[in-house]
Every structure is written in C-alpha cells, then in structure tokens.
C-alpha cells in the first residue's frame, strides 16, 4: 500500500486450522482511511509493516478492530488516505 508517507505492507496469513482469509483489495485500486480491505477468520492474522517515520499507536500482540483501531500516525497526522498499487 503506497501513501504519501511511505509504503505500508499488510500480509494476510491464514491459520493452520481453518485457513480462511479474504482480500477484497484489487491491484491499482484505492483504499480510504478506515476502509476494510479484507477479512480474517478463525485464528488467521495480519502482519503490518510500517515505514520508520510512522509512530505506532498499538502494542505488539494487541487485538485491532478493522475500521476502528488506529494503528499508526505519520508526522502526527492520523488518517492519511492510502492508495494500493500493484
């Protein structure tokens, strides 16, 4: 995911038991702030990698709620629009 503040990487990882993840995002499409781009089910997870300039607002291992939990801020500004690229 490309943003004016750098690249954010979100890796959806299927769990060992159910292996259920869904990704609605399309290469070249855009993702707005707070918009859900996929679904994690039954023990699956998402690893999020942020640019060094980001200030995390969550702790490692904390449960996050899609569209509600602010993961990080860039330069003190939360809610920067993101654009997904291939």
C-alpha atoms as an extended CHARMM CRD file, in Angstrom:
* protein
*
        86  EXT
         1         1  UNK       CA              0.0000000000        0.0000000000        0.0000000000  PROA      1               0.0000000000
         2         2  UNK       CA              1.5740000000        3.2670000000       -1.1190000000  PROA      2               0.0000000000
         3         3  UNK       CA              0.8900000000        6.5140000000        0.7230000000  PROA      3               0.0000000000
         4         4  UNK       CA              2.4220000000        9.9940000000        0.6490000000  PROA      4               0.0000000000
         5         5  UNK       CA              4.2460000000        8.9690000000        3.8550000000  PROA      5               0.0000000000
         6         6  UNK       CA              5.7960000000        5.7540000000        2.5470000000  PROA      6               0.0000000000
         7         7  UNK       CA              4.9090000000        2.1440000000        1.9210000000  PROA      7               0.0000000000
         8         8  UNK       CA              2.7350000000        0.1500000000        4.3310000000  PROA      8               0.0000000000
         9         9  UNK       CA              2.7220000000       -3.6260000000        3.9230000000  PROA      9               0.0000000000
        10        10  UNK       CA             -0.1590000000       -5.7640000000        5.2120000000  PROA      10              0.0000000000
        11        11  UNK       CA              0.3750000000       -9.5250000000        4.9500000000  PROA      11              0.0000000000
        12        12  UNK       CA             -2.6910000000      -11.7150000000        5.4980000000  PROA      12              0.0000000000
        13        13  UNK       CA             -1.6580000000      -15.0630000000        6.9890000000  PROA      13              0.0000000000
        14        14  UNK       CA             -4.0900000000      -17.9860000000        7.0820000000  PROA      14              0.0000000000
        15        15  UNK       CA             -4.3390000000      -20.0040000000       10.3070000000  PROA      15              0.0000000000
        16        16  UNK       CA             -3.3110000000      -23.6570000000       10.4360000000  PROA      16              0.0000000000
        17        17  UNK       CA             -6.7950000000      -24.9960000000       11.1640000000  PROA      17              0.0000000000
        18        18  UNK       CA             -9.3420000000      -23.1340000000        9.0510000000  PROA      18              0.0000000000
        19        19  UNK       CA             -7.1230000000      -21.3100000000        6.5250000000  PROA      19              0.0000000000
        20        20  UNK       CA             -9.7390000000      -18.6150000000        5.9500000000  PROA      20              0.0000000000
        21        21  UNK       CA             -8.7090000000      -15.1920000000        4.7020000000  PROA      21              0.0000000000
        22        22  UNK       CA            -10.4520000000      -12.9390000000        2.1860000000  PROA      22              0.0000000000
        23        23  UNK       CA             -8.9230000000       -9.9750000000        0.3290000000  PROA      23              0.0000000000
        24        24  UNK       CA            -11.2180000000       -7.5060000000       -1.4450000000  PROA      24              0.0000000000
        25        25  UNK       CA             -8.5000000000       -5.0480000000       -2.4870000000  PROA      25              0.0000000000
        26        26  UNK       CA             -7.5030000000       -5.0000000000       -6.1400000000  PROA      26              0.0000000000
        27        27  UNK       CA             -4.1290000000       -4.0230000000       -7.5590000000  PROA      27              0.0000000000
        28        28  UNK       CA             -4.2930000000       -0.4230000000       -8.7560000000  PROA      28              0.0000000000
        29        29  UNK       CA             -7.4050000000        0.3500000000       -6.6890000000  PROA      29              0.0000000000
        30        30  UNK       CA             -7.5480000000        2.7980000000       -3.8040000000  PROA      30              0.0000000000
        31        31  UNK       CA             -8.1710000000        2.2380000000       -0.1050000000  PROA      31              0.0000000000
        32        32  UNK       CA             -9.5230000000        5.0600000000        2.0450000000  PROA      32              0.0000000000
        33        33  UNK       CA             -8.7540000000        5.6990000000        5.6880000000  PROA      33              0.0000000000
        34        34  UNK       CA            -10.6500000000        3.2330000000        7.8850000000  PROA      34              0.0000000000
        35        35  UNK       CA            -11.7860000000        1.1720000000        4.8980000000  PROA      35              0.0000000000
        36        36  UNK       CA            -11.6160000000       -2.6070000000        5.2440000000  PROA      36              0.0000000000
        37        37  UNK       CA             -9.6590000000       -4.3930000000        2.5320000000  PROA      37              0.0000000000
        38        38  UNK       CA            -10.0900000000       -7.9890000000        3.6940000000  PROA      38              0.0000000000
        39        39  UNK       CA            -11.3440000000      -10.3780000000        6.3290000000  PROA      39              0.0000000000
        40        40  UNK       CA             -9.5000000000      -12.6640000000        8.7440000000  PROA      40              0.0000000000
        41        41  UNK       CA            -11.2720000000      -15.7250000000       10.1580000000  PROA      41              0.0000000000
        42        42  UNK       CA            -10.6100000000      -18.4660000000       12.6980000000  PROA      42              0.0000000000
        43        43  UNK       CA             -7.1240000000      -17.7930000000       14.0300000000  PROA      43              0.0000000000
        44        44  UNK       CA             -5.6710000000      -16.1740000000       10.9320000000  PROA      44              0.0000000000
        45        45  UNK       CA             -3.7750000000      -12.8950000000       11.2780000000  PROA      45              0.0000000000
        46        46  UNK       CA             -2.4260000000       -9.8100000000        9.5300000000  PROA      46              0.0000000000
        47        47  UNK       CA              1.1710000000       -8.6530000000        9.9260000000  PROA      47              0.0000000000
        48        48  UNK       CA              1.5370000000       -4.9060000000        9.2920000000  PROA      48              0.0000000000
        49        49  UNK       CA              4.8900000000       -3.3540000000        8.3860000000  PROA      49              0.0000000000
        50        50  UNK       CA              5.1370000000        0.4430000000        8.6920000000  PROA      50              0.0000000000
        51        51  UNK       CA              7.7280000000        2.9670000000        7.4550000000  PROA      51              0.0000000000
        52        52  UNK       CA             10.2810000000        4.0880000000       10.0600000000  PROA      52              0.0000000000
        53        53  UNK       CA              8.6270000000        7.5310000000       10.0310000000  PROA      53              0.0000000000
        54        54  UNK       CA              5.3680000000        6.1070000000       11.4370000000  PROA      54              0.0000000000
        55        55  UNK       CA              4.5160000000        6.3990000000       15.1320000000  PROA      55              0.0000000000
        56        56  UNK       CA              2.7760000000        3.1910000000       16.2760000000  PROA      56              0.0000000000
        57        57  UNK       CA             -0.4420000000        3.6330000000       18.2960000000  PROA      57              0.0000000000
        58        58  UNK       CA             -0.8660000000       -0.0520000000       19.1790000000  PROA      58              0.0000000000
        59        59  UNK       CA              1.2530000000       -2.5870000000       21.0640000000  PROA      59              0.0000000000
        60        60  UNK       CA              2.6990000000       -5.8020000000       19.6440000000  PROA      60              0.0000000000
        61        61  UNK       CA              0.0790000000       -8.5370000000       20.0200000000  PROA      61              0.0000000000
        62        62  UNK       CA             -2.7880000000       -6.1090000000       20.6610000000  PROA      62              0.0000000000
        63        63  UNK       CA             -6.1100000000       -7.0330000000       19.0570000000  PROA      63              0.0000000000
        64        64  UNK       CA             -7.1890000000       -4.4650000000       16.4670000000  PROA      64              0.0000000000
        65        65  UNK       CA            -10.6760000000       -3.8920000000       15.0490000000  PROA      65              0.0000000000
        66        66  UNK       CA            -10.8980000000       -3.1420000000       11.3200000000  PROA      66              0.0000000000
        67        67  UNK       CA            -12.1170000000        0.3710000000       10.5650000000  PROA      67              0.0000000000
        68        68  UNK       CA            -11.8370000000        1.4020000000       14.2480000000  PROA      68              0.0000000000
        69        69  UNK       CA             -8.3390000000        0.8630000000       15.6520000000  PROA      69              0.0000000000
        70        70  UNK       CA             -5.7170000000        3.4560000000       14.6450000000  PROA      70              0.0000000000
        71        71  UNK       CA             -2.5100000000        1.5090000000       14.0310000000  PROA      71              0.0000000000
        72        72  UNK       CA             -0.1190000000        4.4300000000       13.4850000000  PROA      72              0.0000000000
        73        73  UNK       CA              0.2690000000        8.1290000000       12.7780000000  PROA      73              0.0000000000
        74        74  UNK       CA              2.5320000000        9.7870000000       10.2320000000  PROA      74              0.0000000000
        75        75  UNK       CA              4.0250000000       13.0890000000       11.3430000000  PROA      75              0.0000000000
        76        76  UNK       CA              1.3040000000       13.4710000000       13.9730000000  PROA      76              0.0000000000
        77        77  UNK       CA             -1.4480000000       13.1070000000       11.3660000000  PROA      77              0.0000000000
        78        78  UNK       CA             -3.7370000000       10.0880000000       11.5930000000  PROA      78              0.0000000000
        79        79  UNK       CA             -5.9850000000        9.2370000000        8.6860000000  PROA      79              0.0000000000
        80        80  UNK       CA             -3.7690000000        9.8120000000        5.6570000000  PROA      80              0.0000000000
        81        81  UNK       CA             -5.5230000000        8.3630000000        2.5720000000  PROA      81              0.0000000000
        82        82  UNK       CA             -3.7970000000        5.3060000000        1.1390000000  PROA      82              0.0000000000
        83        83  UNK       CA             -3.5380000000        4.1320000000       -2.4610000000  PROA      83              0.0000000000
        84        84  UNK       CA             -2.9940000000        0.4760000000       -3.2940000000  PROA      84              0.0000000000
        85        85  UNK       CA             -0.6840000000       -0.2970000000       -6.1790000000  PROA      85              0.0000000000
        86        86  UNK       CA              0.4690000000       -3.4920000000       -7.8320000000  PROA      86              0.0000000000
